[in-house]
Amino acid sequence: MLDKLEKWYSTNKTKILKDFFDLLRFKTISADENNLDEMLLCAKWLDERFKKIGFQSEIIKTSHYPLVFAEKIFNKDYETILIYAHYDVQPIEPLEEWNTDPFEPTIKEGKVYARGASDDKGQLFYILLAIEALLELKVDLKVNIKIILDGEEESSSQGLIDSLDSLKEKLKADHLLVVDMFIPEENTPAITLGARGLSAMSVDLKGSSSDLHSGDHGGLAYNPLRACVELLSKLYDENGKVAVKGFYDDVIELDEKEKSNFDLDFFDLQNYKKTFGIKDIGGEKKFRGIEANWLRPTVEINGIGGGYFEKGFKTVIPARVVIKISSRLVPNQDPEKIFHLVKDFLEKNIAKAIDMKIEYKGGGKAIRSNPSSSLAKTAEKGFAEVFKKPCKKILSGGSIPVIGKIVEKLNCPVVLIGVALSTDNIHAPNEHFGLDRFEKGFLTCSNILTILGREK
């Protein structure tokens, strides 16, 4: 079967790239509400594509951006797989650091450069192609297929979250496959059996009614930037542990047998440092390897804004400072509970001269999959046959908050897959995706759908 799929891909490659580039040109930046027209155009493009290959498809309006839902029921007695991906992308700033137009796809050295090439339009498109090829080749599939495409995964997925109750029956499935993930190395296949949760907040510090001259007011006014530094320095103890009382209370430590379900030994710390130009790693000193990312919760300071930081110099004491903080969570931790714990800690430790407002920016629970589920075993086999080597079982330190909510609502096994690399510059300038991996993603998804339902 793989030979036929490879031939199909080769025969259609010119059209595949043209269509892929058309998808990449849509400016679907969900963080910018001015892009609503582009979001609608992209959703319509995807909807029409599904209808063209014989799926029932519709655009579903939400409280935010539209969803695209498509399905094909081959036999009511078959099991059903629900596939999740997203068509929105991250903002493109800083634009001056891009070597090419982020919305005009460019091929260089076998890689496609464009915003969304890897995360997640490239991965979304190869699953769509896989379905198209299987239908065109008249493969006798033994599983019904549903697909939900999110328009704001990069901006909290609130529209989908708000719609889950009303969509529960429509999305009902026996398996959930998330196509928005990484492999550890270019030729190392892996399925992801879990991802950390997320709890995000915005912290606003105010020290005065307006910016102040640092000469006239220095030594008199309490500088919110100073208060910010003092406050954030208290978040961690000398061993790198989060100092927030109760932060670790719900963390369940895995024993060695449970850890053996995952390939913890593939991670090369020295290579990681070299690849990303990192001198040393943070986090808890007790955990130095990939366990620190996969199995431990963290609090990260994502951004600080206040005062003057453009070219030149401006002697100012800012009136306000804004801090963005996120917590990555492990199973059994509740995002809202963690928010309140961190919020209480910040409120108790802020300087009395500073007014503070804290806003919850949403989140989602961590997910952890059963490595023995039929979907996990099928995905593992599907990868191994395409890559011609054993498939690893890994976890992700990242988060897709809406997935935890979907799993909770549908109560079905989940596996996360993808062929992106950590060096693809997702969320950064010059995002790219190797065409060789794009083809492997296509073959792997085709293989998974072909196998699923045939082997119990």
Rosetta blueprint (number, residue, H / E / L):
1 M L
2 L H
3 D H
4 K H
5 L H
6 E H
7 K H
8 W H
9 Y H
10 S H
11 T H
12 N H
13 K H
14 T H
15 K H
16 I H
17 L H
18 K H
19 D H
20 F H
21 F H
22 D H
23 L H
24 L H
25 R H
26 F L
27 K L
28 T L
29 I E
30 S L
31 A L
32 D L
33 E H
34 N H
35 N H
36 L H
37 D H
38 E H
39 M H
40 L H
41 L H
42 C H
43 A H
44 K H
45 W H
46 L H
47 D H
48 E H
49 R H
50 F H
51 K H
52 K H
53 I L
54 G L
55 F L
56 Q E
57 S E
58 E E
59 I E
60 I E
61 K L
62 T L
63 S L
64 H L
65 Y L
66 P L
67 L E
68 V E
69 F E
70 A E
71 E E
72 K E
73 I L
74 F L
75 N L
76 K L
77 D L
78 Y L
79 E E
80 T E
81 I E
82 L E
83 I E
84 Y E
85 A E
86 H E
87 Y L
88 D L
89 V E
90 Q L
91 P L
92 I L
93 E L
94 P L
95 L H
96 E H
97 E H
98 W L
99 N L
100 T L
101 D L
102 P L
103 F L
104 E L
105 P L
106 T E
107 I E
108 K E
109 E L
110 G L
111 K E
112 V E
113 Y E
114 A L
115 R L
116 G L
117 A L
118 S L
119 D L
120 D L
121 K H
122 G H
123 Q H
124 L H
125 F H
126 Y H
127 I H
128 L H
129 L H
130 A H
131 I H
132 E H
133 A H
134 L H
135 L H
136 E H
137 L L
138 K L
139 V L
140 D L
141 L L
142 K L
143 V E
144 N E
145 I E
146 K E
147 I E
148 I E
149 L E
150 D E
151 G L
152 E L
153 E H
154 E H
155 S H
156 S L
157 S L
158 Q H
159 G H
160 L H
161 I H
162 D H
163 S H
164 L H
165 D H
166 S H
167 L H
168 K H
169 E H
170 K H
171 L H
172 K L
173 A L
174 D L
175 H E
176 L E
177 L E
178 V E
179 V E
180 D L
181 M L
182 F E
183 I L
184 P L
185 E E
186 E L
187 N L
188 T E
189 P L
190 A E
191 I E
192 T E
193 L E
194 G E
195 A E
196 R L
197 G E
198 L E
199 S E
200 A E
201 M E
202 S E
203 V E
204 D E
205 L E
206 K E
207 G L
208 S L
209 S L
210 S L
211 D L
212 L E
213 H E
214 S L
215 G L
216 D L
217 H L
218 G E
219 G L
220 L L
221 A E
222 Y L
223 N L
224 P H
225 L H
226 R H
227 A H
228 C H
229 V H
230 E H
231 L H
232 L H
233 S L
234 K L
235 L L
236 Y E
237 D L
238 E L
239 N L
240 G L
241 K L
242 V E
243 A L
244 V L
245 K L
246 G L
247 F L
248 Y L
249 D L
250 D L
251 V L
252 I L
253 E L
254 L L
255 D L
256 E H
257 K H
258 E H
259 K H
260 S L
261 N L
262 F L
263 D L
264 L L
265 D L
266 F L
267 F L
268 D L
269 L H
270 Q H
271 N H
272 Y H
273 K H
274 K H
275 T H
276 F H
277 G L
278 I L
279 K L
280 D L
281 I L
282 G L
283 G L
284 E L
285 K L
286 K L
287 F L
288 R L
289 G L
290 I L
291 E H
292 A H
293 N H
294 W H
295 L L
296 R L
297 P L
298 T E
299 V E
300 E E
301 I E
302 N E
303 G E
304 I E
305 G E
306 G L
307 G L
308 Y L
309 F L
310 E L
311 K L
312 G L
313 F L
314 K L
315 T L
316 V E
317 I E
318 P L
319 A L
320 R E
321 V E
322 V E
323 I E
324 K E
325 I E
326 S E
327 S E
328 R E
329 L E
330 V L
331 P L
332 N L
333 Q L
334 D L
335 P H
336 E H
337 K H
338 I H
339 F H
340 H H
341 L H
342 V H
343 K H
344 D H
345 F H
346 L H
347 E H
348 K H
349 N H
350 I L
351 A L
352 K L
353 A L
354 I L
355 D E
356 M E
357 K E
358 I E
359 E E
360 Y E
361 K E
362 G E
363 G E
364 G E
365 K L
366 A L
367 I E
368 R E
369 S L
370 N L
371 P L
372 S L
373 S L
374 S H
375 L H
376 A H
377 K H
378 T H
379 A H
380 E H
381 K H
382 G H
383 F H
384 A H
385 E H
386 V H
387 F H
388 K L
389 K L
390 P L
391 C L
392 K E
393 K E
394 I E
395 L E
396 S E
397 G L
398 G L
399 S L
400 I L
401 P H
402 V H
403 I H
404 G H
405 K H
406 I H
407 V H
408 E H
409 K H
410 L H
411 N L
412 C L
413 P L
414 V E
415 V E
416 L E
417 I E
418 G L
419 V L
420 A E
421 L L
422 S L
423 T L
424 D L
425 N L
426 I L
427 H L
428 A L
429 P L
430 N L
431 E L
432 H E
433 F E
434 G E
435 L H
436 D H
437 R H
438 F H
439 E H
440 K H
441 G H
442 F H
443 L H
444 T H
445 C H
446 S H
447 N H
448 I H
449 L H
450 T H
451 I H
452 L L
453 G L
454 R L
455 E L
456 K L
